Amino acid sequence: MSFTSIPILDLALSRDPATKPQFLADLRHALMEVGFLYLKNVGIPDDLWREVIKEGRGFFDIPREEKLKIEMKNAPSFLGYSQLSAEITAGAIDHREQIDLSTEHPVPGADAPIWDNLLAPNQWPSASVLPDFRRVYTDYISRMGSISIAFTSLIAEAISLPADAFARYFDTDQQHKLKIVKYPDVSELGLGEVQGQGVGPHKDSMLTSYLLQASEHKGLQVQNMRGEWIDCPPIDGTLVVAIGQGLEALTQGVCCSTTHRVLSPPAGAGARFSIPFFQGVRGSATFAELESVGVGDVPEAVKEQRRRVLEANGGRLDDVEFTFRSGGVAKTLGEATLRNRVKSHPDVGERWYPDILRSIREQQARVAQEKAQGVAQTNSSVQSEAVDVNRQAVRAH
């Protein structure tokens, strides 16, 4: 039976040899049957968690001119502030305001590959308006980087792989990313009672992501194998973990990457706030390497368990195509990430990557044309069949 709720796992159980086996069994269930889970007791001090929420929400209260000083399009790194409705997902505008941060790196040298432009210093809000912001988020990103890599080791163990199976895909100074997001309610957006898109249906790209829901609003929904949308409401003291397409690819389909979306809050509910952390992966890794080397062979018994899950649910109904595979324009994860960022933030693309943006738009135009031709052919076939049926009916009379 397809899932109807999101499982809650206690990370503290993984630290005790007596309870770790049951934790890994529960984790395997979540990986194979849901692709999402709540994680509690992750190791973030309560005081830091409160500061992260306070400083994150406070960012949106600073003067607009201070935000625009660190606007994303100022730099080629896709780090910085995005105004309301500046990002696109699933071909539609996302109604959200946000700031993107990451593990900091120096500006890359002139001989670095173009995707290394994503490795850069953050654009921080001024200490004159948010004096504690930089300290709090530097600490949080560092801690979450360590937590995410440790959790990936537990994922490996849960599917009977060596604990270090994913280690080859992390740099020693691995970049991880984080967003602080505000989703205004539909009345603030001027949408009346129309349902707004906070974020359109999508799958996360890489291995794992960790969402801190920083207000009491619902809005995050996860799609089960029957195509139904399941609410993932906030639960105090937890992070919501999403499995990415990279993890599904590396585990030969055993760990499922699940489609999810965010609905704008209803009129009068006020803004929803969330703080997702995205685990990074080595940008120089190639899709060919992922498919030929990967993490080694997942044991056949584990693959068979995943096959039984799919069979029990009648296969997999999904609103978002799996795209984490070779054969596309991008050959490396870094290049694919850069192209995705240009696609999501065309204003940044126009300023810093016009050739990539032009290539993406040409590809989108070709896909749209092929889709239109397919619809036209289908309609033509239907009309032909209708004519044939009418002729047969005339002959019968």
Disulfide bonds with the S-S distance in Angstrom:
none
